[in-house]
Amino acid sequence: MSQSDAQYLTKEKFTELTNELDFLKTTRRKEVAENLEYSKKLGDLSENAEYHEAREEQAKVEDRIMHIESILKSAKVLEERKADTIGVGSTVVVEKDGKDGSAEHKFKIVGSEEADMMQGKLSHMSPLGGAILGKRKGDVIEIMAPKGKTKYTIKDVE
């Protein structure tokens, strides 16, 4: 499995997914099964909207269980990184040079499953995330963005 194929998770995300999987396999599966049994008793299955909704919900729950199991099976839990080079788990401060001046942004490089720009979590598979992997403080990179080339200077690596 190459670095770009790996599912990187923080300890918190790993625990969150493990708890969700446990809930889905126990509580939620039971609820869905009970709804399915109840809806079967309502009559003709071909015209029974409650039955079809219960079957759809069952499929969604089973799909989510399989998705989480797949993630957890191949997951690599991130340790806090303290290194000069940027890798998954690093916290990075970059300065973006743009037409409107420059702006600093702080990101934690995470796996794609928990990427969330609003929380400052940047996927290692995103254009910027992938471009800064292996770089060091002071390096300058350029990436192609929808609005054209954008230049970033790496100000700090934690």
ABEGO torsion letter per residue (X at the ends): XBAAABBBBBAAAAAAAAAAAAAAABAAAAAAAAAAAAAAAAEBAAABAAAAAAAAAAAAAAAAAAAAAAAAAABBBBBBBBBABBBBGBBBBBBBBBAAEBBBBBBBBBBAAABBAAAGBBBAABAAAAAABGBBBGBBBBBBBAAEBBBBBBABBX
